[in-house]
Amino acid sequence: MMIPFVISAYVMQVFFLIGLFAGENFVWANYVGIAFTLLTFVFGIITIIKNVSDEAKDTRKEAMIAKLVLIPYFIVNLIVGLMAIFGSLDNIIALPTVVIAVLLFIVIAVLLLLLFNYFILVVTSAGNVRYLIKNLVDKKDQTALLHIALHFIFIADIISSVILVVKKDKETT
């Protein structure tokens, strides 16, 4: 389920970018983007449930690949988020009477963007966290605690995921 999740996240982003930059004739793209946001959310929930409940499946490599493939997604989100913030700040200078509304918009937009990005981080980390908790309980592996914490921090989750795959490859050889 990770592949449909990643694809829907990218498709969602493409439609939002079309709606953002293509002008008034492409307002429909925002509605399609919202639909793909909901689809991405549903795929994410299904992916979490499958990764957490399937004890036999080792998803470390799949999670690492998904995290690496999503790096451009997060970079584009960062750029668009910064553009929205600085564009809104420009409006404050031009129209000082709407300062509170613009600041409120900035806060809400940034929080929604961060919340959805964090949701993507949690979805791609769920299988690894299940594996690490099992490792912690069964093998008393103390490094599992560190890896669990790293899986909930942006960028550090990718590093931890790569380390887990390298460990997996060493275990199999």
C-alpha positions as CSV (number, residue, x, y, z in Angstrom):
1,M,0.0,0.0,0.0
2,M,3.0,2.3,0.3
3,I,3.2,2.8,-3.5
4,P,-0.4,4.1,-4.0
5,F,0.2,6.3,-0.9
6,V,3.3,7.9,-2.4
7,I,1.8,8.3,-5.8
8,S,-1.3,9.9,-4.5
9,A,0.8,12.4,-2.4
10,Y,2.7,13.4,-5.5
11,V,-0.5,13.7,-7.6
12,M,-2.1,15.8,-4.9
13,Q,0.9,18.1,-4.9
14,V,0.8,18.5,-8.7
15,F,-2.8,19.6,-8.7
16,F,-2.2,22.0,-5.9
17,L,0.7,23.5,-7.8
18,I,-1.4,23.8,-10.9
19,G,-4.1,25.6,-8.9
20,L,-1.5,27.8,-7.2
21,F,0.5,28.9,-10.2
22,A,-1.7,28.5,-13.3
23,G,-4.2,31.3,-12.6
24,E,-7.9,31.7,-12.3
25,N,-8.8,29.3,-15.1
26,F,-7.4,26.4,-13.1
27,V,-9.2,26.8,-9.8
28,W,-10.7,23.3,-10.4
29,A,-7.2,21.9,-9.8
30,N,-7.4,22.9,-6.1
31,Y,-10.6,20.8,-5.8
32,V,-8.9,17.9,-7.4
33,G,-6.0,18.5,-5.0
34,I,-8.3,18.3,-2.1
35,A,-9.8,15.1,-3.4
36,F,-6.3,13.6,-3.7
37,T,-5.5,14.9,-0.2
38,L,-8.4,12.8,1.2
39,L,-7.3,9.9,-1.0
40,T,-3.7,10.2,0.3
41,F,-5.1,10.3,3.9
42,V,-7.1,7.1,3.3
43,F,-4.2,5.3,1.7
44,G,-2.0,6.5,4.7
45,I,-4.4,5.1,7.2
46,I,-4.6,1.7,5.3
47,T,-0.8,1.6,5.0
48,I,-0.4,2.2,8.8
49,I,-2.9,-0.5,9.6
50,K,-1.3,-3.0,7.2
51,N,2.3,-2.2,8.4
52,V,1.5,-2.4,12.0
53,S,-0.7,-5.5,11.9
54,D,1.3,-7.7,9.5
55,E,3.9,-9.3,11.9
56,A,5.5,-11.5,9.2
57,K,6.3,-8.8,6.7
58,D,9.5,-6.8,7.0
59,T,8.9,-3.4,5.5
60,R,12.3,-1.8,6.3
61,K,13.5,-1.6,2.7
62,E,10.1,-0.5,1.4
63,A,9.9,2.3,4.0
64,M,13.4,3.5,3.2
65,I,12.6,3.6,-0.5
66,A,9.4,5.5,0.1
67,K,11.2,8.0,2.4
68,L,13.9,8.6,-0.2
69,V,11.3,9.0,-3.0
70,L,9.4,11.5,-1.0
71,I,12.4,13.9,-0.5
72,P,11.5,16.0,-3.6
73,Y,7.9,16.2,-2.3
74,F,9.1,17.7,1.0
75,I,11.5,20.1,-0.7
76,V,8.7,21.4,-3.0
77,N,6.4,21.7,0.1
78,L,9.1,23.7,1.9
79,I,9.6,26.0,-1.1
80,V,5.8,26.6,-1.6
81,G,5.3,27.1,2.1
82,L,8.0,29.7,2.3
83,M,6.6,31.4,-0.8
84,A,3.2,31.5,0.8
85,I,4.6,32.9,4.0
86,F,6.7,35.6,2.4
87,G,3.9,36.5,-0.1
88,S,1.6,36.9,2.9
89,L,4.1,39.1,4.7
90,D,4.3,41.2,1.6
91,N,0.5,41.8,1.9
92,I,1.0,43.0,5.5
93,I,3.3,45.7,4.3
94,A,0.9,46.7,1.5
95,L,-2.3,46.5,3.5
96,P,-1.6,47.1,7.2
97,T,-5.3,47.0,8.1
98,V,-5.4,43.2,7.4
99,V,-2.4,42.3,9.5
100,I,-4.3,40.0,11.9
101,A,-6.1,38.2,9.1
102,V,-2.9,37.6,7.2
103,L,-1.0,36.5,10.2
104,L,-3.8,34.1,11.1
105,F,-3.8,32.7,7.5
106,I,0.0,32.2,7.8
107,V,-0.3,30.3,11.1
108,I,-3.1,28.1,9.9
109,A,-1.5,27.4,6.5
110,V,1.8,26.5,8.1
111,L,0.2,24.3,10.7
112,L,-1.8,22.4,8.1
113,L,1.2,21.9,5.9
114,L,3.3,20.7,8.9
115,L,0.5,18.4,10.1
116,F,0.1,16.7,6.8
117,N,3.8,16.4,6.2
118,Y,4.1,14.9,9.7
119,F,1.3,12.5,8.8
120,I,3.4,11.3,5.8
121,L,6.4,10.9,8.1
122,V,4.4,8.7,10.5
123,V,2.9,6.6,7.6
124,T,6.3,5.8,6.2
125,S,7.7,5.1,9.7
126,A,4.9,2.8,11.0
127,G,6.4,-0.5,9.8
128,N,9.9,0.4,11.1
129,V,8.5,1.4,14.5
130,R,6.6,-1.9,14.7
131,Y,9.9,-3.8,13.9
132,L,11.9,-1.7,16.4
133,I,9.4,-2.3,19.2
134,K,9.5,-6.0,18.5
135,N,13.3,-5.9,18.5
136,L,13.2,-4.0,21.8
137,V,10.9,-6.5,23.5
138,D,12.4,-9.7,22.0
139,K,16.1,-9.0,21.7
140,K,16.4,-6.2,24.3
141,D,18.1,-4.1,21.7
142,Q,18.7,-0.7,23.3
143,T,19.5,1.1,20.1
144,A,15.9,0.4,19.1
145,L,14.8,3.2,21.4
146,L,17.0,5.7,19.6
147,H,15.8,4.6,16.2
148,I,12.1,4.9,17.4
149,A,12.8,8.5,18.5
150,L,14.6,9.2,15.2
151,H,11.6,8.0,13.2
152,F,9.5,10.8,14.5
153,I,11.9,13.6,13.5
154,F,12.1,15.0,10.0
155,I,15.4,14.1,8.1
156,A,16.6,11.9,11.0
157,D,13.9,9.4,10.1
158,I,15.5,8.9,6.7
159,I,18.9,8.4,8.2
160,S,17.5,5.9,10.7
161,S,15.7,4.0,8.0
162,V,18.8,3.7,5.9
163,I,20.7,2.4,8.9
164,L,18.0,-0.2,9.5
165,V,18.2,-1.4,5.9
166,V,22.0,-1.6,6.1
167,K,21.7,-3.7,9.3
168,K,19.1,-5.9,7.6
169,D,21.5,-6.5,4.7
170,K,24.3,-7.4,7.1
171,E,22.0,-9.8,9.0
172,T,21.1,-11.6,5.8
173,T,24.8,-12.0,4.6
